[in-house]
Amino acid sequence: MASLRRKNSIALVFLAAAMVVSCSTAQDSQTPPSESTSSSAPMSRAAAAVLTPLTAAALTPPIPVTATDGKVHLAYELFMTNTLAQPLTVRSIEPVSKGVPLQSPIADGLLPWIRVFGASEPTTTLGPGQSALAWMDVVVPSTSEIPEAVEHRISVQVATPIPPLLPAEMTETVARTKVSPESAVVIDPPLNGQNWLDGNGCCGLTAHRGAVSPLDGRLFAPERFAVDYVRLTSDGNLFNGDRTSVDSYPYYGSDVLAVAEGKIVSMVNDLPEQTPGADPVGLTLDQYGGNHVVQDLGNGRFAFYAHLQTGSVPLQVGDNLSAGQVLGKLGNSGNTDAPHLHFHIMDGPDPLASNGLPFEIGSFELTQRIVNQDNLDSVTESGGTAQFAPDVDTGRRSNQMPLTFDVMTYDVGQEGR
């Protein structure tokens, strides 16, 4: 729903080192096992524990989803903590399965994918005891190659080595994460017609994916797979005339459609429209979604339709929706700087205190793809004309998730409307 834009640690280390030295010294003073006069069989050693000063764990197990690039995406976040009393720099992250790399390490372009809590500037260096999030998008060619679990080889560098226990550079294998056996829910489109643009979706580090918030003592990523839908004109523009008027956006007031059958569990219908071209101020947390509908799809899945037009929802909490039914009008209420539909699926009824779930749209046509973020910014902010990427595999799609920059045609039937 974003707009379109200490010494104790060292003591523990030295204590561990002292224990290792003590054990080694005691063993060295005895007869080596191979030369022992004992008649008993040699004792096998347990696998040695490995020091990993950077700890990591996934916020939630990834659920595979097939996207419009024809590949399967595992999108999730790693929560990382530097346990040392000195700075630690992350050099690269490589997802692996059973020791085999799933893709090339993230190294040269690592900075945008890591955000350190409390850091005033983007950095890959975690201070003493500091934590960070790393956003992952592990991509495999097909459903037959989805791994059972993902591990992460993370290369780190410390400021003050303590050899041999803590070398200057080391590679840890951490955060073994099981891949969820669940499948992405298949839904109908939430809109109808041509030239609908996914202006802010998975799986790059968009404003949606970056929206991980501390709520009720936990971190939640509700917008992990969220889409901001806007509609291009036939000339490739978003608005005509005054950017600050909702009437300049031809798609303003378009019908918003239920994506599946299910009851309305909450809604807001009376918040005012915002002025396009400006970031709203003074919103409370529960006003960020503006006028909205939350629909229970069953099996722990909830659909969230946000920024609806004031007073446009002709329904009540408890009403049952059918797929394709009009539930409101696309508007510009809440945390928005241009008319759009924010849509996502989540694992609970709270649009913020929940985690985003992947979804696939049953049938649609991929017609174009915006060339890059700079062009999208020009289209949304200064009235520029959309430029489209060459050699895009356009055409009919079944059971796929839109990716950022996709331009689509949704031809929803008239039944239930």
C-alpha positions as CSV (number, residue, x, y, z in Angstrom):
1,M,0.0,0.0,0.0
2,A,3.0,2.2,-0.4
3,S,3.0,5.1,-2.7
4,L,4.2,4.6,-6.3
5,R,7.8,5.1,-4.6
6,R,29.8,-5.5,24.0
7,K,32.6,-7.1,25.8
8,N,30.5,-10.1,26.8
9,S,30.5,-11.2,23.2
10,I,34.3,-11.0,23.1
11,A,34.5,-12.9,26.4
12,L,32.4,-15.7,25.0
13,V,34.7,-16.0,22.0
14,F,37.8,-16.1,24.1
15,L,36.1,-18.6,26.5
16,A,35.4,-20.8,23.6
17,A,39.0,-20.5,22.4
18,A,40.3,-21.3,25.9
19,M,38.1,-24.4,26.0
20,V,39.5,-25.6,22.7
21,V,43.1,-25.0,23.8
22,S,42.5,-26.7,27.1
23,C,41.1,-29.8,25.5
24,S,43.9,-29.9,22.9
25,T,46.6,-29.6,25.5
26,A,45.1,-32.4,27.6
27,Q,45.0,-34.7,24.6
28,D,48.5,-33.8,23.4
29,S,49.9,-34.9,26.8
30,Q,48.5,-38.4,26.4
31,T,49.5,-41.2,24.0
32,P,47.9,-40.6,20.5
33,P,44.9,-42.8,19.9
34,S,46.7,-44.6,17.1
35,E,49.5,-45.6,19.5
36,S,47.3,-46.4,22.5
37,T,48.0,-49.7,24.3
38,S,44.3,-50.0,25.1
39,S,42.5,-53.0,23.5
40,S,39.3,-51.1,23.1
41,A,38.3,-49.8,19.6
42,P,39.2,-46.1,18.8
43,M,36.4,-43.6,19.6
44,S,35.0,-41.7,16.6
45,R,34.9,-37.9,16.9
46,A,31.6,-36.0,16.6
47,A,31.4,-33.4,13.9
48,A,33.0,-30.2,15.1
49,A,30.8,-27.3,15.7
50,V,31.5,-24.2,13.5
51,L,31.7,-20.7,14.8
52,T,29.2,-18.5,12.9
53,P,29.4,-15.0,14.3
54,L,26.6,-14.0,11.9
55,T,23.3,-15.8,12.7
56,A,20.4,-15.8,10.3
57,A,16.9,-17.2,9.9
58,A,14.1,-16.8,7.4
59,L,11.1,-14.7,8.6
60,T,8.7,-17.3,7.0
61,P,9.3,-20.4,4.9
62,P,9.1,-19.5,1.2
63,I,6.1,-20.7,-0.9
64,P,7.0,-21.3,-4.6
65,V,5.2,-19.3,-7.2
66,T,5.4,-19.4,-11.0
67,A,5.8,-15.9,-12.5
68,T,5.4,-14.4,-16.0
69,D,9.1,-15.1,-16.7
70,G,8.2,-18.8,-16.8
71,K,10.3,-19.5,-13.7
72,V,9.6,-20.4,-10.1
73,H,10.3,-17.8,-7.5
74,L,11.0,-18.3,-3.8
75,A,10.7,-14.8,-2.3
76,Y,11.5,-14.4,1.4
77,E,13.6,-12.4,3.9
78,L,16.5,-13.4,6.2
79,F,16.9,-11.8,9.6
80,M,20.6,-11.6,10.3
81,T,22.4,-10.6,13.6
82,N,26.1,-9.8,14.2
83,T,26.8,-11.5,17.5
84,L,30.3,-9.9,17.9
85,A,31.4,-6.9,19.8
86,Q,33.0,-5.5,16.6
87,P,31.7,-4.6,13.1
88,L,31.1,-7.4,10.6
89,T,30.6,-6.9,6.9
90,V,28.6,-9.2,4.7
91,R,30.5,-9.8,1.4
92,S,28.1,-12.2,-0.4
93,I,25.1,-14.5,0.0
94,E,24.7,-17.7,-2.0
95,P,21.6,-19.8,-1.7
96,V,22.4,-23.6,-2.0
97,S,20.5,-26.8,-1.8
98,K,22.3,-30.0,-0.6
99,G,25.6,-28.2,-1.2
100,V,24.8,-27.2,-4.8
101,P,24.4,-23.5,-5.7
102,L,20.9,-22.5,-6.8
103,Q,22.2,-19.4,-8.4
104,S,25.2,-17.1,-8.5
105,P,26.2,-15.5,-5.2
106,I,24.8,-12.0,-4.6
107,A,28.0,-10.0,-4.2
108,D,28.6,-6.9,-6.4
109,G,24.9,-5.9,-6.2
110,L,24.4,-6.9,-2.6
111,L,23.9,-3.4,-1.1
112,P,20.3,-2.8,-2.2
113,W,19.2,-6.2,-0.9
114,I,20.4,-5.6,2.7
115,R,19.1,-3.1,5.2
116,V,20.7,-2.7,8.6
117,F,18.5,-1.7,11.4
118,G,19.5,1.7,12.9
119,A,21.9,2.5,10.0
120,S,21.6,6.1,8.7
121,E,23.0,5.2,5.3
122,P,22.8,2.0,3.1
123,T,25.5,-0.4,4.2
124,T,26.4,-4.0,4.3
125,T,28.3,-3.6,7.6
126,L,26.6,-4.6,10.8
127,G,27.8,-3.0,14.0
128,P,28.3,-4.8,17.3
129,G,25.1,-6.7,18.1
130,Q,23.3,-5.1,15.1
131,S,20.7,-6.8,13.0
132,A,19.7,-6.5,9.4
133,L,17.3,-7.9,6.8
134,A,18.3,-9.5,3.5
135,W,15.7,-9.8,0.8
136,M,16.0,-13.1,-1.2
137,D,14.5,-14.1,-4.5
138,V,15.7,-17.6,-5.3
139,V,14.7,-18.5,-8.9
140,V,14.6,-22.1,-10.3
141,P,13.7,-23.0,-13.9
142,S,10.7,-25.2,-13.2
143,T,8.5,-26.7,-10.5
144,S,10.4,-30.0,-10.8
145,E,13.5,-28.2,-9.5
146,I,12.0,-26.7,-6.4
147,P,14.4,-27.6,-3.5
148,E,13.2,-29.2,-0.3
149,A,15.2,-26.6,1.6
150,V,17.6,-23.7,1.0
151,E,20.8,-23.0,2.9
152,H,22.8,-19.8,2.7
153,R,26.5,-19.5,2.3
154,I,27.3,-16.1,3.6
155,S,30.8,-14.7,3.3
156,V,31.7,-12.2,6.0
157,Q,34.7,-10.1,7.0
158,V,35.5,-8.9,10.5
159,A,37.3,-5.8,11.6
160,T,39.6,-7.4,14.2
161,P,40.4,-11.1,13.5
162,I,41.1,-13.5,16.4
163,P,43.0,-16.3,14.6
164,P,42.6,-19.2,14.3
165,L,39.1,-19.1,15.9
166,L,37.9,-16.0,14.1
167,P,39.8,-15.3,10.8
168,A,39.5,-12.0,9.0
169,E,37.3,-13.6,6.3
170,M,35.1,-16.6,6.6
171,T,32.1,-18.3,4.9
172,E,29.3,-19.6,7.0
173,T,26.5,-21.9,5.9
174,V,23.5,-20.8,7.9
175,A,19.7,-20.3,7.9
176,R,18.6,-23.7,6.6
177,T,15.1,-23.0,5.5
178,K,12.5,-25.6,4.5
179,V,10.5,-24.7,1.4
180,S,6.8,-24.7,2.2
181,P,4.8,-27.6,0.6
182,E,2.0,-25.2,0.0
183,S,1.1,-24.0,-3.4
184,A,0.3,-20.4,-4.5
185,V,-3.4,-19.7,-4.5
186,V,-4.9,-19.4,-8.0
187,I,-7.3,-16.4,-8.4
188,D,-9.2,-14.4,-11.0
189,P,-8.0,-10.9,-11.9
190,P,-9.1,-8.0,-9.6
191,L,-9.7,-5.7,-12.6
192,N,-10.9,-5.9,-16.2
193,G,-9.6,-4.5,-19.5
194,Q,-6.4,-3.7,-21.3
195,N,-3.1,-2.0,-20.3
196,W,-3.1,-2.8,-16.6
197,L,0.4,-2.2,-15.3
198,D,2.1,-3.9,-12.3
199,G,3.9,-0.8,-11.1
200,N,5.1,-2.1,-7.8
201,G,5.2,-5.9,-7.4
202,C,7.4,-8.9,-6.8
203,C,10.2,-9.8,-6.9
204,G,12.8,-7.0,-6.9
205,L,13.3,-4.8,-3.9
206,T,10.3,-2.5,-4.5
207,A,8.6,-0.4,-1.9
208,H,6.2,-3.3,-1.3
209,R,8.9,-5.9,-0.7
210,G,10.8,-3.6,1.5
211,A,7.7,-3.0,3.7
212,V,8.7,-5.2,6.6
213,S,7.3,-3.7,9.8
214,P,7.7,-4.3,13.6
215,L,4.1,-4.8,14.9
216,D,3.0,-6.3,18.2
217,G,6.6,-7.4,18.9
218,R,7.1,-9.2,15.6
219,L,8.3,-8.5,12.1
220,F,5.7,-8.8,9.4
221,A,6.0,-8.7,5.6
222,P,2.4,-8.3,4.4
223,E,3.3,-6.8,1.0
224,R,5.8,-9.4,-0.1
225,F,3.8,-10.1,-3.3
226,A,1.6,-7.0,-3.4
227,V,0.8,-5.3,-6.7
228,D,0.0,-1.6,-7.4
229,Y,-2.2,-1.5,-10.4
230,V,-2.3,1.5,-12.7
231,R,-3.6,1.7,-16.3
232,L,-1.8,3.1,-19.3
233,T,-3.6,4.9,-22.1
234,S,-3.3,3.6,-25.6
235,D,-0.6,6.2,-26.0
236,G,1.4,4.8,-23.1
237,N,0.6,7.6,-20.6
238,L,-0.8,7.4,-17.1
239,F,-2.6,10.7,-16.9
240,N,-3.6,13.6,-19.2
241,G,-3.5,17.2,-18.0
242,D,-3.2,18.2,-14.4
243,R,-1.4,15.6,-12.4
244,T,-3.0,16.8,-9.1
245,S,-6.6,16.0,-10.3
246,V,-8.0,12.5,-10.1
247,D,-10.0,13.3,-13.2
248,S,-6.8,13.4,-15.2
249,Y,-6.4,9.6,-14.7
250,P,-8.8,7.9,-17.1
251,Y,-8.9,4.7,-15.1
252,Y,-10.0,6.4,-11.9
253,G,-13.3,4.9,-10.8
254,S,-12.7,1.5,-12.6
255,D,-14.6,-1.5,-11.2
256,V,-12.6,-3.5,-8.7
257,L,-13.6,-7.2,-8.8
258,A,-13.5,-10.0,-6.2
259,V,-10.8,-12.5,-7.2
260,A,-12.6,-15.5,-5.7
261,E,-15.6,-16.5,-3.6
262,G,-15.5,-15.5,0.1
263,K,-17.0,-13.3,2.8
264,I,-16.0,-9.7,3.6
265,V,-14.5,-9.7,7.1
266,S,-13.6,-6.0,7.3
267,M,-13.9,-2.9,5.3
268,V,-13.6,0.9,5.4
269,N,-15.6,3.1,3.1
270,D,-15.6,6.7,4.3
271,L,-12.0,8.0,4.1
272,P,-11.5,11.0,1.8
273,E,-9.7,11.0,-1.5
274,Q,-6.1,12.2,-1.5
275,T,-4.6,14.8,-3.9
276,P,-2.5,13.0,-6.6
277,G,1.1,14.1,-6.9
278,A,1.7,14.5,-3.2
279,D,2.5,12.2,-0.3
280,P,-0.3,12.2,2.3
281,V,0.5,13.3,5.8
282,G,-1.1,12.8,9.2
283,L,-2.4,9.3,8.5
284,T,-2.7,6.8,11.4
285,L,-1.5,3.3,10.9
286,D,-5.0,1.9,10.2
287,Q,-5.6,4.6,7.5
288,Y,-2.8,3.6,5.3
289,G,-4.9,1.2,3.2
290,G,-7.5,4.0,2.7
291,N,-11.0,2.7,1.9
292,H,-10.6,-1.1,1.5
293,V,-12.1,-4.5,1.7
294,V,-10.6,-7.6,3.3
295,Q,-12.1,-10.9,2.0
296,D,-11.7,-14.3,3.5
297,L,-10.7,-16.8,0.7
298,G,-10.5,-19.8,3.1
299,N,-7.5,-22.0,4.1
300,G,-5.9,-19.1,6.0
301,R,-5.8,-16.8,3.0
302,F,-7.2,-13.3,2.9
303,A,-7.5,-10.8,-0.1
304,F,-6.8,-7.1,0.5
305,Y,-8.2,-4.5,-1.9
306,A,-7.0,-1.0,-1.0
307,H,-7.3,2.7,-1.8
308,L,-10.9,2.4,-3.0
309,Q,-13.0,5.4,-4.0
310,T,-14.8,7.0,-1.1
311,G,-18.3,5.5,-0.6
312,S,-17.9,3.1,-3.5
313,V,-18.3,-0.2,-1.7
314,P,-22.0,-1.2,-1.9
315,L,-21.6,-4.1,0.6
316,Q,-21.4,-4.9,4.3
317,V,-19.1,-7.0,6.5
318,G,-20.4,-10.5,6.3
319,D,-21.6,-10.3,2.7
320,N,-20.4,-13.2,0.5
321,L,-18.6,-12.2,-2.7
322,S,-18.4,-14.3,-5.8
323,A,-15.5,-14.3,-8.3
324,G,-15.8,-11.3,-10.7
325,Q,-18.3,-9.4,-8.5
326,V,-17.8,-5.7,-8.3
327,L,-16.9,-4.8,-4.7
328,G,-15.9,-1.1,-5.2
329,K,-14.2,1.5,-7.4
330,L,-10.5,2.2,-7.9
331,G,-9.7,5.4,-6.0
332,N,-7.0,7.4,-4.3
333,S,-7.6,7.1,-0.6
334,G,-5.1,6.4,2.2
335,N,-1.3,6.3,1.6
336,T,-1.3,7.0,-2.1
337,D,0.1,9.6,-4.5
338,A,-1.8,8.6,-7.6
339,P,-5.0,6.6,-8.2
340,H,-4.3,2.9,-8.1
341,L,-5.5,-0.4,-6.8
342,H,-3.2,-2.0,-4.2
343,F,-3.9,-5.7,-4.0
344,H,-2.3,-8.6,-2.1
345,I,-3.0,-11.9,-0.5
346,M,-2.0,-12.4,3.2
347,D,-2.1,-15.1,5.9
348,G,-4.4,-13.2,8.3
349,P,-7.2,-10.6,8.3
350,D,-5.0,-7.7,9.4
351,P,-3.5,-5.9,6.3
352,L,-0.4,-4.9,8.2
353,A,0.1,-7.6,11.0
354,S,0.2,-10.5,8.5
355,N,2.6,-12.0,6.0
356,G,2.2,-11.8,2.2
357,L,1.4,-15.0,0.3
358,P,2.0,-15.6,-3.4
359,F,-0.8,-15.9,-5.9
360,E,-1.2,-16.9,-9.5
361,I,-3.8,-15.4,-11.8
362,G,-5.7,-18.2,-13.7
363,S,-5.9,-16.6,-17.1
364,F,-4.7,-13.3,-18.6
365,E,-2.6,-11.9,-21.5
366,L,0.9,-10.4,-21.0
367,T,1.1,-7.7,-23.7
368,Q,4.2,-5.6,-22.8
369,R,6.8,-5.0,-20.1
370,I,8.0,-1.5,-19.1
371,V,11.7,-1.2,-19.9
372,N,13.0,-0.2,-16.5
373,Q,12.3,1.7,-13.2
374,D,13.5,5.0,-14.6
375,N,10.9,4.9,-17.3
376,L,8.2,3.9,-14.9
377,D,9.2,6.9,-12.7
378,S,8.9,9.1,-15.7
379,V,5.5,7.8,-16.5
380,T,4.1,8.1,-13.0
381,E,5.8,11.3,-11.9
382,S,6.2,13.6,-14.9
383,G,3.7,12.3,-17.5
384,G,6.3,10.5,-19.6
385,T,5.4,7.9,-22.2
386,A,5.9,4.2,-21.5
387,Q,8.8,2.5,-23.2
388,F,8.6,-1.2,-23.6
389,A,11.3,-3.9,-23.4
390,P,12.1,-5.7,-26.6
391,D,11.9,-9.5,-27.0
392,V,9.3,-10.0,-24.3
393,D,7.6,-13.4,-24.4
394,T,4.1,-12.0,-24.6
395,G,0.9,-13.9,-25.0
396,R,-1.7,-15.9,-23.1
397,R,-0.7,-16.9,-19.6
398,S,-2.2,-19.5,-17.2
399,N,-1.6,-19.7,-13.5
400,Q,1.2,-17.2,-13.3
401,M,2.1,-14.2,-11.0
402,P,2.6,-10.8,-12.5
403,L,6.1,-9.3,-12.1
404,T,7.0,-5.6,-11.7
405,F,6.7,-3.7,-15.0
406,D,4.3,-6.2,-16.6
407,V,1.5,-4.8,-18.7
408,M,-1.5,-7.1,-19.0
409,T,-5.0,-7.5,-20.4
410,Y,-7.6,-9.0,-18.1
411,D,-10.8,-10.2,-19.8
412,V,-13.0,-11.1,-17.0
413,G,-16.4,-12.4,-18.0
414,Q,-19.6,-10.7,-17.1
415,E,-21.0,-13.4,-14.9
416,G,-21.5,-12.4,-11.3
417,R,-21.1,-8.7,-12.1
